[in-house]
Amino acid sequence: MGSFLRYTALAVIVVGSLFLSACAGVKPWEREDLSRPGMQVDPDPLVSAADDHIYFSREASKGGRSFGGGGCGCN
């Protein structure tokens, strides 16, 4: 009987915490701050594309940033 109460209390705590951790709504006037380039995952896609091209050319491998080594035996 004691373990049943313990599991019930744990279930109530878990379900209660799920209800309390709801997503927050973004107000229309707050969207400006979230859409700024500094808030993006990739703030400057042109610079990232140039860096990827340089790394790809140097390592002679496609997807140079995401994989270790590039066929040169290093890493």
C-alpha positions as CSV (number, residue, x, y, z in Angstrom):
1,M,0.0,0.0,0.0
2,G,2.9,2.4,0.8
3,S,4.5,1.9,-2.7
4,F,1.1,2.6,-4.4
5,L,1.0,6.0,-2.7
6,R,4.6,6.7,-3.5
7,Y,4.0,5.9,-7.2
8,T,0.8,7.9,-7.2
9,A,2.5,10.9,-5.7
10,L,5.3,10.6,-8.2
11,A,2.8,10.5,-11.1
12,V,1.0,13.6,-9.8
13,I,4.3,15.4,-9.5
14,V,5.3,14.5,-13.1
15,V,2.0,15.3,-14.6
16,G,1.8,18.6,-12.6
17,S,5.3,19.6,-13.8
18,L,4.3,18.9,-17.4
19,F,1.3,21.2,-17.1
20,L,3.4,23.9,-15.4
21,S,6.1,23.9,-18.1
22,A,3.9,25.1,-20.9
23,C,5.3,27.0,-23.9
24,A,5.4,30.7,-23.6
25,G,3.6,32.8,-26.2
26,V,5.5,35.4,-28.1
27,K,3.9,38.8,-28.4
28,P,3.9,40.6,-31.8
29,W,6.1,43.4,-30.5
30,E,8.6,40.8,-29.2
31,R,9.0,39.1,-32.6
32,E,11.3,41.9,-33.8
33,D,13.9,41.0,-31.2
34,L,13.7,37.3,-32.1
35,S,14.1,37.9,-35.8
36,R,17.3,39.8,-35.6
37,P,20.3,38.3,-37.4
38,G,22.2,37.8,-34.1
39,M,19.4,35.5,-32.8
40,Q,19.5,33.2,-35.8
41,V,21.4,29.8,-35.7
42,D,23.5,31.0,-38.7
43,P,23.6,34.8,-38.4
44,D,25.5,35.3,-41.7
45,P,24.8,32.5,-44.3
46,L,27.1,34.1,-46.9
47,V,30.1,34.0,-44.6
48,S,29.3,30.5,-43.5
49,A,29.0,29.4,-47.2
50,A,32.4,31.0,-48.0
51,D,34.0,29.3,-45.0
52,D,32.5,25.9,-46.0
53,H,33.8,26.4,-49.6
54,I,37.3,27.2,-48.3
55,Y,37.3,24.3,-45.9
56,F,35.9,22.0,-48.6
57,S,38.6,23.1,-51.1
58,R,41.4,22.7,-48.5
59,E,40.3,19.3,-47.2
60,A,39.1,17.9,-50.6
61,S,36.1,16.4,-48.9
62,K,32.4,17.2,-49.1
63,G,30.9,18.4,-45.8
64,G,34.2,19.5,-44.5
65,R,33.0,21.0,-41.2
66,S,30.9,18.1,-40.0
67,F,33.4,15.3,-40.5
68,G,36.8,14.9,-38.9
69,G,39.8,14.5,-41.2
70,G,39.7,14.9,-44.9
71,G,41.6,12.1,-46.4
72,C,45.0,13.6,-45.4
73,G,45.4,11.1,-42.5
74,C,45.3,13.8,-39.9
75,N,42.9,14.0,-36.9
